[in-house]
Structure formats: structure tokens, C-alpha cells
């Protein structure tokens, strides 16, 4: 092998290595989300609500960083004799820094003003409410009088801008991408339980739902790995 052959081989191997790195990096943005069900069950039990209400969420098996733009929630009224009211304007979801954001219900085709008060939902005894929700700061309008759509994600997983972010934020992002840590956020559901033994407007309570995000290996992003 001549010196030129060695140089050409080295350049070739470097190109192959770089190409493989780019392929891996393009798939390296997958995560899972899960509800901390045990904590939720314990929380409901502490409020003596375990036989009255149950809360669940529907998630895909995994998401790209920029795809989780709403939460699909189901709230079941397990009682036999009184309704449950969900006060959406008093519900909130946190971000990674613990900042609280107002929850917005996303009925199909909504064109409501973001500043308008939301109508509460009523769950009759033995019935289940299914809704899609987002945080208020995620929404944008299509056109001047268009529909409201979730433009941002529930949790911002974009790489922090070095000029606008803090050192802890940059470290958190790197540790998450490197699969050294998991990320957490919370949803607070404001409910009113109304019955013969409650106040006329219903007894207020808040149910805490905690979520955990786990970064996946890059192979999760390969096309043959299903998302459902």
C-alpha cells in the first residue's frame, strides 16, 4: 500500500464514520412518557377518592422530541349518586423548570379566544370523560380567525440556546440526551365533587398526576419500530 492509498483509505473510513454518526444522530430523538400510576393511586387514596374517580392517559409507545403536543386524558366517575365537575381554568401543567401553565381543553374545531373562560365539564355517575388537553402557551391560531392548534410540545425538548439558557438547563438537556437522567412534569386537575353531603357548589379538590420522560436508545427511531 502506497502512502496515497493509505491517505485515501483513511479519508474513506472517516467519511463512513461521519455518515454513520449522522444516521444515528438523526434517529436519536426518541423518548417514552409514562404516568406514575402508583403515586396517583396513593394520592387518590390520601384524599379518599380511590372509589370515586380514576384518571388515565393514552400514550404512543414512543415519540420524537417535537411530536407530543397534547395529552389524551380519561376521567371516570365511579360513584353511583353524584356528578364530578372539572374546572379547566383552575387546572395547570408544569414545565421542566416547575413553572405552572393554565390547561386548555382542545375540543375539535375550537376557535375560542385564549383569554376566554373555559366551560367546566360534568361527568355523570358511572360515566367517563375523554378529552385532549394542552397548556395555554402551546397554542397558536391558524390565520386571523382560524382554528386553535397546538404549535409547541407539552414539554420543550429542543436543544437550549447557549446565549439564552442557563448552565443547569444545558446540563439537564445533555444528561437527558445521554440517558443519564429522566425528566419529570406534573398535571394538576381541579375537581368539584357535588352531592347531598357537599356544599351547594361542590367540594373542591385537586388531583396530582406526575409524568416521567425517558430517553430511548437511537434504535427506537428506526422505521420498523411501531409507535402505537
N, C-alpha and C positions, 0 to 999 in steps of 0.2 A: 504494500500500500504506500503510495506516494504521499508526500506532505499535503498536496492539493486534495487528494482523496480523503485524507483524514479531516481536513477542514470542511469539505463538503458533507461528509458523514456527520460531523458534529453539528453543523448548521441544520441538517435534515432532522436529527434527533431533537434538537431544540425546537424546531417548528412543530414536530409531532407532539412534544411535551406541552408546548404552549396551546396547541389545538385541543388536546385532551383537557387541559386546565379550563379553557373557555367553555367546552361542552359541560364539564362538571359544574362550573360556576353558574351556567345558565339554568341548571336544574336545582341549584342549591338554595331554593327559596320556598320550601315546603314545611308546614307545621300542622300540628293537630291541636284541637281545643277540646277540653272536657269540663263538664260541670263537676265540682267537688260535691258529689251526691251525699256522702257521709256527713259532711259539715252541714249541708242543707237539712238533712233529716234530723240531726241533733238540734239545729236552730229551731225547726218547727216544733220539735218536742219541748224545747225550753219555753215556747210560747203556748203550749197545749193546743197546737194546731195540727198535729200529726193525723188526726182522724177527721179533719175538716177540709184541708186543702192539700193538694200536691202540685208541684211545679216541675216541668221537664222541658228540655230543649232538643231540637233536631239539628244534628251536625253532619256534614260530609266526613268521610274518613280522613281527609287532609285538604289543606288549602294552600294556594300560593300567597305570598305576603300581601298582595294587593287585591285579594278576592273576597275576604269576609266583610261584607258591607251591611249585614243585618243579622239579627238574632231571631230565630223562629221559636216562639215560646208557646207552651200549652199549660193552662192553669185549670185544674179540675176542682170543682166544688163537690166534695164528698159528703157534705151534710144532707140531711133529709128535710130540713124545715126553714132554712133562711138563705137569702142570696149573699153573694160576695161582690163588692164593688171594687174595681181597680181604678185608682185616681192617677191617671197617666202623668198629669202635670207635676205630681209630687214624687214620681219615680225618677231615679237617677242611675247613671252608669259612670264608673270612674275610668280614667286613663292610666297609663303606666306610672305617672307621677302622682297619682291619687287625687287628681282634680275631678270634681263632680260635674257631670253634664246632664241636662234635662233629657229624659227619654221622650222620643216621638214615636207614636204608633203610625204604621205605614199602611193604611187601607188602600186597596187598588185604585189608581187614578186620582189620588188626592192632589188638590190644587190649593189647599188651605194656606193662609198666611202663617209663617213660623211663629209670629208673636201672638197668634190667636190661642185662646184657652182651648184645651182638648176636652172633649166629652168623655166622661168616665164610662167604663164598660161594666155591665152587670152580668154575673154568672149565676144562673138559676140553680137551685139544688139539684145535684146529680148530673149537671152539665159541665162541658169543657169549653173554655175559650181558647182559640188558637189565633195568634197574631204574629206579625212581623214588626220588629221594633229596631230603632237606631237611636243614635244620640243626635241632638239638635244641630250640633256643629258639623255633622257629616253631610247635611242636606244642601242641595242646590236646585234651582229652578231651571227647567228647560225653556228658554225664551222668556219674554216678559210676562206672559200669562200661562206658562206651561205647567207641566206636572212637576211635583217634587220628587227628586230621585236621590238616593244615597250615592254621593260622589266620592266620599272618603271611606276608609275602613273603620270598623269598630275600634280597633287598636292600631295605631300608626307604627308600622314596622319598616318604614323607609330608613335608609342609612342617614344618620344625623349629619347635618351640615356642620363642618368643623368650625365655621365662623359664627354660627347661631346657636349651637348646642353646648351644653356643659360637659365637663370631663366625665362625671358619673353617667350621663346619658350615652356618651360614646362608648364607655366601657360596658355598659349594660347591653348595648346593641352587639358589640363584638363578642361578649360572653354568650349571648343567646345564639348568635350565628355559629359559634364554635361548639355549641351544645354543652356549655359549662353550667348554664342556669336555665330555669324555666321562668316564664313571665306570668304575672297574675293581675286580674282586674275583677271588679265586683259590680253587681247589679242590685239595686235596692228597689223592691216592689212595694208600693204603698197600697194597702188594702183597707177596706172597711167591712166589718162583719156586722150584719144587721139582722136582729131577731127580737123575740119577745123580751129577752133579758138584757138587751143592749140599749144604748142611748138612741133617741129618735133618728139621728143621722148615721148611726152605726159606730162601733168601736174601732178606732184607728190602730193599725199595726203596720210594721214594715218587715218584709221578709228579705233576708240577705242571701244572694246567690253568688258564690265565688267560682271563678273560672281560672283554668291553668292552660297556658300555651306551651307546647313542647316542640322545639325544632327537630325536624326529621333529617335523617341521612339523605344525601343528594339523590340516592337511587329511588326515593319515593316519588320524585318528579318525572320518572321515566314514563313514556306514554302508555305502557301496558299495565300500570298500576291504577286501578279504578279509584274514583273519588266518592262513590256512593256507598 
